[in-house]
């Protein structure tokens, strides 16, 4: 039986700083962000929520961070990152 990988530790001060930086960065580079459907993602569910994007790019975690800060404030969000990129940008481990 495989043991589940432990979740990474999150540094609240770094998350706050990077979340603010990412929001400004997205505002400078994106015209809009749209969600499919009339409602925001449900925040009141007592179950995990998985968000899929329609392509893989380095923008995806930034967009997910923005959406989590905007709509899912009571949840802890994680996004995958390429191991080579994580090696170059080690601060993302926190």
C-alpha positions as CSV (number, residue, x, y, z in Angstrom):
1,X,0.0,0.0,0.0
2,X,1.4,3.4,-1.0
3,X,1.6,6.1,1.6
4,X,0.0,9.4,0.7
5,X,2.4,12.2,0.1
6,X,2.3,14.9,2.8
7,X,1.0,18.3,1.8
8,X,3.5,21.1,1.6
9,X,3.8,23.6,4.4
10,X,2.4,27.0,3.6
11,X,4.0,30.2,4.8
12,X,1.1,32.6,5.4
13,X,3.4,35.8,5.0
14,X,4.9,34.5,1.8
15,X,1.4,33.5,0.5
16,X,0.0,37.0,1.3
17,X,3.0,38.7,-0.4
18,X,3.0,36.5,-3.5
19,X,-0.8,36.6,-3.8
20,X,-0.7,40.4,-3.9
21,X,2.1,40.3,-6.4
22,X,0.3,37.7,-8.6
23,X,-2.9,39.7,-8.6
24,X,-1.1,42.8,-9.8
25,X,0.8,40.8,-12.4
26,X,-2.4,39.2,-13.8
27,X,-4.1,42.6,-14.0
28,X,-1.2,43.9,-16.1
29,X,-1.2,40.9,-18.5
30,X,-4.9,39.8,-18.6
31,X,-7.9,41.7,-19.9
32,X,-10.4,39.4,-18.1
33,X,-10.9,36.1,-16.4
34,X,-14.2,34.3,-16.9
35,X,-15.8,31.4,-15.0
36,X,-18.2,29.0,-16.8
37,X,-21.6,29.2,-15.3
38,X,-23.6,32.0,-13.5
39,X,-22.3,31.4,-10.0
40,X,-18.9,31.6,-8.2
41,X,-17.4,28.2,-7.2
42,X,-19.2,26.9,-4.1
43,X,-17.2,27.7,-0.9
44,X,-19.7,26.1,1.5
45,X,-19.1,22.5,0.4
46,X,-17.6,20.3,3.1
47,X,-15.7,18.3,0.4
48,X,-12.6,18.8,-1.7
49,X,-12.9,21.0,-4.8
50,X,-10.8,20.3,-7.8
51,X,-10.4,23.1,-10.4
52,X,-9.3,22.1,-13.9
53,X,-7.9,24.5,-16.5
54,X,-8.2,23.8,-20.2
55,X,-4.4,23.9,-20.9
56,X,-1.2,23.6,-19.0
57,X,0.9,26.8,-18.7
58,X,2.9,28.6,-16.0
59,X,0.0,31.1,-15.8
60,X,-2.4,28.4,-14.4
61,X,-1.1,28.5,-10.8
62,X,-1.3,32.3,-10.8
63,X,-4.9,32.2,-12.1
64,X,-5.8,29.6,-9.5
65,X,-4.2,31.6,-6.7
66,X,-6.2,34.6,-7.8
67,X,-9.4,32.6,-7.9
68,X,-8.7,31.1,-4.5
69,X,-8.1,34.5,-3.0
70,X,-11.2,35.9,-4.6
71,X,-13.8,33.1,-4.2
72,X,-12.4,30.4,-1.9
73,X,-11.0,32.3,1.1
74,X,-11.9,29.6,3.6
75,X,-10.0,26.9,1.8
76,X,-6.4,25.9,1.4
77,X,-5.4,25.8,-2.3
78,X,-2.5,23.9,-3.9
79,X,-1.3,23.8,-7.5
80,X,1.1,21.5,-9.3
81,X,4.5,22.8,-10.4
82,X,7.1,21.3,-12.7
83,X,10.0,19.8,-10.6
84,X,12.7,21.6,-12.7
85,X,10.9,25.0,-12.2
86,X,10.6,24.3,-8.5
87,X,14.4,23.7,-8.4
88,X,15.0,27.1,-10.0
89,X,12.4,28.9,-7.9
90,X,12.7,27.3,-4.5
91,X,10.7,29.9,-2.6
92,X,7.6,28.2,-4.1
93,X,8.2,25.2,-1.8
94,X,6.9,27.4,1.0
